[in-house]
Amino acid sequence: MRGRSPPSRPVQHALPAVAAEPTLAALVRLQTGAAWSRARRLCVEGRVTLNGARCLDPAMRVAAGAVVAVDEEAPKLRIGPLADERDRPCGPRPRRRRQAGGIAERGGRTR
């Protein structure tokens, strides 16, 4: 059996004081050396924290002095109908109203 590397810890960096506020994806890219698409995906999947809180918006501007932590091996944020209530970024699912026959309403029109 081949040896496995020990579990990695999240990479944390304090943002130096700069004139322009970079985006979260830009900072993730600088820290990890990943491609832009990978850096954005890490943010959307919930693997990036900003000052200890999970941040899902890769386009968010980060102020100077903020601490950004990237954990590439963290579990993905579960979203969708099967996600836990605590993982849903937007709260509970909206309820659908139904008409007779099981056809859902859409803005007053039925299909």
C-alpha positions in Angstrom: 0.0 0.0 0.0 1.4 3.3 -1.0 1.8 5.9 1.7 -0.7 8.7 1.9 0.2 12.2 2.6 -1.1 13.6 5.9 -4.3 15.7 5.6 -3.5 19.2 4.6 -4.6 22.3 6.6 -6.4 25.2 5.0 -4.1 27.8 3.6 -4.5 31.1 5.4 -3.1 34.5 4.3 -3.7 38.0 5.6 -4.3 40.4 2.7 -1.6 43.1 2.6 -2.7 46.7 2.4 -3.1 47.6 -1.3 -4.8 50.4 -3.1 -7.3 48.3 -5.1 -9.5 45.7 -3.5 -9.1 42.4 -5.3 -11.9 39.8 -5.8 -12.0 36.7 -3.7 -11.3 34.5 -6.8 -8.2 36.5 -7.5 -6.9 36.0 -4.0 -7.7 32.3 -4.2 -5.8 32.1 -7.5 -2.8 33.9 -6.0 -2.7 31.6 -2.9 -3.2 28.3 -4.7 -1.8 28.9 -8.2 -5.0 27.4 -9.6 -6.6 28.5 -12.9 -9.4 31.1 -12.8 -12.1 28.5 -13.3 -10.8 26.4 -10.5 -10.5 29.4 -8.2 -14.1 30.4 -8.9 -15.3 26.8 -8.4 -13.5 26.6 -5.0 -15.5 29.7 -3.9 -18.8 28.5 -5.2 -18.4 25.0 -3.7 -17.9 26.6 -0.2 -14.2 25.7 0.2 -13.1 29.3 0.9 -13.6 31.2 4.1 -13.3 35.0 4.6 -12.5 36.1 8.1 -13.8 32.7 9.3 -17.1 32.7 7.5 -17.9 30.7 4.4 -18.0 32.9 1.3 -19.7 31.7 -1.9 -19.3 34.8 -4.1 -16.1 34.7 -6.2 -16.7 38.2 -7.4 -16.8 39.7 -3.9 -14.3 42.4 -3.2 -12.0 41.7 -0.3 -10.9 44.6 2.0 -7.3 45.0 3.1 -6.4 43.0 6.3 -9.0 40.3 5.6 -8.0 36.7 6.3 -8.8 34.3 3.4 -8.5 30.6 4.0 -8.7 28.0 1.2 -9.3 24.3 2.0 -9.2 22.4 -1.3 -10.1 19.1 0.4 -13.1 20.4 2.4 -16.5 18.9 1.6 -18.6 20.6 -1.0 -21.4 22.8 0.0 -24.6 20.9 -0.6 -27.3 22.9 -2.4 -30.5 21.8 -4.1 -33.6 20.0 -3.0 -31.6 17.3 -1.1 -29.4 19.6 0.9 -29.5 20.0 4.6 -31.3 23.1 6.0 -28.0 24.4 7.5 -26.2 24.3 4.1 -28.8 26.2 2.1 -27.5 29.7 1.4 -31.0 31.1 0.6 -33.1 29.5 3.3 -36.0 27.0 2.9 -37.4 26.1 -0.5 -40.4 28.2 -1.7 -43.7 26.3 -1.7 -45.4 25.7 -5.1 -49.1 26.3 -5.5 -50.9 23.7 -7.5 -54.1 23.8 -9.6 -56.6 21.0 -10.0 -55.1 18.3 -12.1 -51.6 18.8 -10.7 -50.5 21.6 -13.2 -48.4 24.3 -11.5 -49.2 28.0 -11.9 -46.8 30.3 -13.6 -47.7 34.0 -13.5 -51.4 33.4 -14.1 -50.9 31.3 -17.2 -51.2 27.5 -17.4 -49.5 25.3 -19.9 
